[in-house]
């Protein structure tokens, strides 16, 4: 049985974003109950006791504190049910939370080799003692089983796959825009075969991506922007969604239609996205097509 907790549903900056006065952020500050959200991450478990984080957002400390399943067990002054972290890219909003896990508890860190290189090149991540936090490179197309800190099996099987993306924002000047290290993940409980696909950053639905997602019982998919020029139209930025490595929701919905996907959730939703508002026509269209916008703390069982 797969257990999933949505730790955060928002894109980088969260909702409200600290320096943003867009309509969604203003409403979130004024008590709009459906709008506040922390930065995107989920936790997964095959046994309900040992958990793996998919990405470590800058909001991780807050997310752990509001998620009872991730709290230390009673009777031991220092312990954690967090057994590992799997990174899907090297963006700040996927790796900064690692710094909140520096207090000496063992866990394993899994990532594309290029992402591990980013961590190695930034000495601040040396606060994670390699004797306690081994860094394990994963390869696209090669299934692996993340292990518990004592080396025991976790019951999970994870197959990473490359997805159209881009380098981390802070590396764009150093690497070609096409040189991405963004991964999607097929996550499976090897005991009962239940599975989900996590793909929170995707620049295009290629035939290969469509084939990966076809028939998925549960999908978390990139919901950063509603329309490609959203940031430009709202005066919030100068880049299109495609330039940032994200397909727009209005393009993704028809591209993923007819693939036999079960439950469908958009994740990594930017504060500018009108689909965040429950009363918006964009939300209505999203839900009419069978998609949902998850809330922080949502629990799902497969």
N, C-alpha and C positions, 0 to 999 in steps of 0.2 A: 504494500500500500504506500503510495506516495502522499506525503503531507507537504503542503506549500503554504508559506506565509508571505504576503506582499508586504515587504518592509517599507518600500517607498515607490511611488508611481510617477514622480515628476522628473523632468529633465534637469540638467545642470542649473543650479540656482534655486530650485524648488519653487513652491508657490505658498506665500508671496516671495518673490526674489528681493533681496535686501535693497537693491537700488532701482527697483522698477515701480513705475506708477501706472502701468497699463490697467485696463478695466478689471481683469481677473485678479491682479494683485491687490488693487484697492478693495475689491469686494471681499477677498480673503482676509485682509486686515480688519475689515468692518464686520466680521462675523459670518461670512458666507460659509455655512457648515460643510458643503460638499467640495469646497475649493482648496483649502490648505493641503499640501502634500510635500513630503520629503523626497530626496533624490533617489532615483530608481535602483532597486535591489530586491531580490527575493531570497528566502531561505527554504531549503528543501531537506527532507528527511525520509528515509525508507523504514525507520523503526520508531519514529516519534520521540526519540531520546537524543540522538546524535544528529546535528544539523550542519549543513554546508551552505555558506553564503554565496550567492551569485553576484559578484561585484561587491566592493566595499566603498559605499558612498561617503562623502564628507559628513553626512548626517548619521553615521552608523551608531555612534554612542547613544544618541536619542532613540534610534530605532530599536536597539537592544533593550534599552530601559523600558520601552513601551510594549515589548513582546515577551510575555511570561515564559514562553517556551525556550527563550534564549537566556534566561536568568540562571545564575549559579544554583546548584542543588543545595538544599539545606544540609547542615552537618559538616560542611567542609569550607573553611574560610576562603580558599582560593580554588575555584574550579569553574568550568564552563562547558555547556553542551555543544559549543561551536567546535567542530572537528576540522574544518577546512574552509578555504575561500577559493572560488574559481573565478578568474578574471576573464572577461570577454573582450576587453580592449585596454588601452593604456591612457584613456582620458582621465583628467583629474577627478571627475565625478564617479569614476570606477575604482580608483586606487587610493584616494586621499584618506579614506576611512581605515586603511591598514594601520595608520599611525595611532589609531585609537585602540589597537590590539597589541600594544607593546609591553604589557605588564607581566610578561613571563609565562603565559599559558601556551602549551604546545598546540600547534595546528599545522596543517600542510597548505601550501599555496601553489595553485595550479594555474598556468597561463601559457599562451603562445610564447615562443622563445624571444620574439622581438619585444614583448611586453616585459619579460623578465630582464631583458637588457636595459629597458628604461629604468627599472627599479635599481639595477646594479649601477647604473650611471648616476644615480641620485643618492648620495651617501646618507641622506636623512632616513632612508628606509633600512639602514643598518641597525636601527633601533630594534628591528625584528631579528633576534638572535638566530642565526642559521642552524644552531644546534637544536633549537626548539621549533623553528619555523622553516622546514626544508622547502626549497623552491623547485617545483617539478615542471619541466617543459612538456607541453602537450602538442600533439601534431594533428592538423586537420585530417579527418578521415580515419583516425586511429582511436578506437574505443579504449577507455581506461576506467578503472574502478578507483575512485578516491578512497583512501584508507583512513581509519580512525587513528588517533595519536599513538595507540599501542600497537599499531600494525594490523589490527583486525579488519575484516571486510566490512564495508559500509552497507552493502546491499544495493548500491547504486552502480549503474553503468552510464558513462557519459561519452558521447561521440561529438567532438567539435567539428565544425565545418566553416570554411571561409565564406564570408558574405561581402558584397560590394560595400566598401566603406572608404575610410581615409585615415591618415595618421592622426595621432592625438594633436589637438589644437596647438599645444606648445611646441610641437615638432614640425609643424607645417613648413617652416622656412628651411628645415634641414633635409626633408625627405619629399619625394615626389608625391603629388596628390593621389596618384593611383596606387601608391605603395602602402596599402592598408594592412592592419593586423587584427581586424575586427572578426570575431568568431560568433557564430550561432552555436547552440548546444542542443542536442537531442539527449534528454535525460530519462533514464528508464530504471524501474525497479526490476532487477533481474529475477526476482522470485515470482512475481505475478504478471510481469510484462507491461504494466501500466507505464505510460510515458507522456512527456510533454516536450515542447520545443520552446526554447528561449531565444529570442532574436530582437534585442532592444535597440539595435542600430543596423539599418539596412538602407543602402542608397538606391536599390533597384530590385524589383522582383524579376529576376532572370529565370529562364526555363529550369536551371539547376536549383534555384531557390524554391520555385514552385513545386518541383519534384520532392524536395526535402520536406516541405510542409504538408503535402497532400496526405489526407487521412489522419493527421495528428489529432489525438483526443483532446489536447489542450495546447493553446498557443498564446505566448506573450510576444507581441510584435511591436515594432517601432511606431510610436504615435506622436513623435516630436511636434510636428506641425500639421495643421489642417490643409493648408495650401502652400505651394512651393515658395511663393514670394511673400509669405505672411509677415516675416520680420521687416522686410522692406516697406510693405504697405502700411504697417503700423508705426513706422519710424523708429523701430527698435534695433535695427541692424542693417547691414549692407549685403548680407549673403542670402542666397536662396537655400532652401532645404537641401537640394542636391549638392550644392557646394559644401555643405556641412556634413554630407554623407548620410542624409535622411530622406527617404521617400515620403511625400505628403500623404496623409491619411485619405484624402479624397481620391488619390491615385491608387493607393494600396487596397482599398475596399474592393473595387472592381477587379483588380489584378489577382486577388486571392479568392474571388468568388468561384464557386463550383469545384473546389478542391476537396470537399468532404471533410473539412476541419470541424472538430467538435466545438468545444468552448473556446471563444476568441476574445482576448483582452489586448487593448492597446496599453503600452507602457512607455515610460520615458517621455512624458507629455510636457511640452514647454508651457510656461506661464502665459504665453500669447495665444494659445490654442483655444478657439471658441468652443470646441467640443467639451471643454472642462465644465462649462455651464450647463446644468441639468435642463434649463428651459430654452436652450439654443436650438435653432434648426439643424445645426451641425451635429449636436448630440442626438437629435431625433433621427437623422439619417443614419448615424452610426448604429444606433440600437435597432432600427428597422432592418439593417443588414446583418443582424445577429452578433454585433460586437458590443463589448462592455468596457467601461472605464473603471478600473479597480480603485478602491480606496485603500489608503495605508492601513495595515493591520488585517486586511481581508485574509481569511483562511480558506483553503481549498483542499479537498481530499480526492484522490483518484484511486 
